[in-house]
């Protein structure tokens, strides 16, 4: 009679906010090999953890998904899936299915037990820990839809890009309080009505920063920009396909309507000052008076149609300056291209570099920095009752070795990772845990700097803040 019931939905998202009071906690069913993929858990978790109740992550012991009897998930994959839950502030659960004879498979529970034994070692630095985030990313799910295996490309691309850069962020909706965040990102397809515009204007007035891309900032009707603070206006609807629909935002295998960005100055840091193709057509905008154009669009000679085409894909750059590609208006930066959708589909490094350069312009003192590979997942949590922060580093690399889903077979250690964490209150100690090994550190201004000697799968560091006990 005391047993509780969780009504499993396969995906927890923005539609659940209204019924939060009916739940004691969220359970995020997310089996990466069962159709959810490795992007689903972080996207769902980064939103669910903002709703004020506990979150339990749920993966499975299966090589694929439910009903896959007598199969075994690779140990490194199970470690990553569970340890990532801890690193993002969730509790953890490994699902199994009892066969008809009613006896558990001992070899399965040897595998599960090995991972849970490691979790037990890590628990003191996970209990009561809360994520530390300085960036909020609006989810398009609020305005469209999503399900277990189908998330908007824009939010998957945003999650992937920001994780690869060690940015500390939550995923939010229009009901979220923006005050705790230093930067708000509107990825690709976030409409802005009068209420949201007023909320964002107030956020900017109190020192907040905004990055918006592509159609984000348009009014719900799509007839113009509802967020004047972006400093742009719609110049035209852009080219149309043969069926009359706008070409912008659509993916074409031959990049029929591609255009180019010409990076320069700070927004182009790390990129050669030449044209870079944008595979998906963006918005056609003008910069308002007082706004600064950070980069220009360079058009192709012509769009690829049945009337004329060039080679196998998009037509080359025409070499002439077009409309603005990136515009800054005070503490707001706008990209005319669908940066995040493009990154999810094609992963151009220049898209990531342009976006990260924009973040650096607005937040030059990022919460966490490191010099390790982009495959390193870095999260920062805090145990405020103990006056300490926990830095998680995970290095596992999913690979598409079979046609159906990604797997993780090997753990590849990385060494001597230089880390820098903003800690304005000062730091008394840095300790590698659960090993309990003190780590030398240096305070440089309001940042603590130290080196992670080795990350063998998952490594945690306790940052003891000034006045810890």
Secondary structure, DSSP 8 states (H G I E B T S, - for coil): ---------S---GGGGGGGGG-SEEEEE--GGGTT-HHHHHHHHHHHTTSSSEEEEEEESSSSSTT-TT----HHHHHHHHHHHHHTT-EEEEE----TT----HHHHHHHHHHHHHHHHHGGGTTT-EE---EEEE-GGGTS---SS---HHHHHHHHHHHHTT--EEEE-TTS--TT-SEEEE-S-----HHHHHHHHHHHHTT-EEEEETTTTB-TTSSSBS-GGG-EEEEE---B-TTS-B-TT---TT-TT-EEEE--GGGGTTS-SSEEEESS---EEEE-TT-EEEEEEEEESS---SS--BTTB---EEEEEEEEEEEEETTEEEESS-HHHHHHHH--HHHHHHHHHHHHHH-SS-SEEE-S-TT-EEEEEEEGGGTEEEEEEE----B--SSS--B------EEEEEEEEE-TT-EEEEEEETTTEE--EEEETTEEEEEEEEESSEEEEEEEETT--
